Amino acid sequence: PRALCILGNVLELGVREISNASLEEKAVYFAAIEALVRRIEEIPGDLSPQLKSQLQLLQDKLFLNAMTACVRGLEPRKHRVVFRLCGSLAFKFRSIRTSMLNAMVFSSSIISELYSSMAKAGIFSKSAAHGEWGDDLRERLTLFCICYNHLLLIQDDAEFFDEQKPCSLKQITEVVRVLKRLLQQLYWEG
């Protein structure tokens, strides 16, 4: 659990200062956290109260807002560190997965930011229909689907059809088309 203890300390020190950091500094901070998260297999059940408290900072509003600010303000190729971190947190930490997804989906604008970054990358254009799918786009699309799936568990018909938050029906249709193309490629090409 050495990496877990280091992660707790990095979170505790960084979350306090993250709102004053530049976007580049935030990206480096998230890259360090993501590297630590990759080293951790699973969170054991018998954590000290201090470590539990430190890990709760992953769901802190300042932390989530800083991640969203990085996606909004950095050039698209640098978004990957934030998306990888979100994906790692959602997949690796099963014991806090639901609360982590709740924080990402309901306390930040990660879904709309993911959609925007995919749109900027041209994933919804007709010319992308037969293009190469890089790991970056796959990761974004996967994370979007995980987060949107979590949102759909809570969202009612009025929010989905009338308010169309966080994505419009047109945007969801575009995502479905992309998923359909990707599944066809995977099926027919291997």
RAMO-V479956 format. One record per backbone hydrogen bond with DSSP energy under -1.0 kcal/mol. CO is the residue of the C=O (numbers start at 1). NH is the residue of the N-H. If there is no record, write none. Layout:
BEGIN
CO;NH  CO;NH
END
This chain:
BEGIN
1;5  2;6  3;7  4;8  5;9  6;10  7;11  8;12  9;13  10;14  11;15  14;18  17;20  22;26  23;27  24;28  25;29  26;30  27;31  28;32  29;33  30;34  31;35  32;36  33;37  34;38  37;40  48;52  49;53  50;54  51;55  52;56  54;57  55;58  56;59  57;60  60;64  61;65  62;66  63;67  64;68  65;69  66;70  67;71  68;72  69;73  70;74  75;78  76;79  79;82  79;83  80;84  81;85  82;86  83;87  84;88  85;89  86;90  87;91  88;92  92;94  93;96  96;100  97;101  98;102  99;103  100;104  101;105  102;106  103;107  109;113  110;114  111;115  112;116  113;117  114;118  115;119  116;120  117;121  118;123  119;122  122;125  125;128  126;129  134;138  135;139  136;140  137;141  138;142  139;143  140;144  141;145  142;146  143;147  144;148  145;149  146;150  147;151  148;152  151;154  151;155  156;160  157;161  158;162  158;163  159;165  168;172  169;173  170;174  171;175  172;176  173;177  174;178  175;179  176;180  177;181  178;182  179;183  180;184  181;185  182;186  183;187  184;188  185;189
END
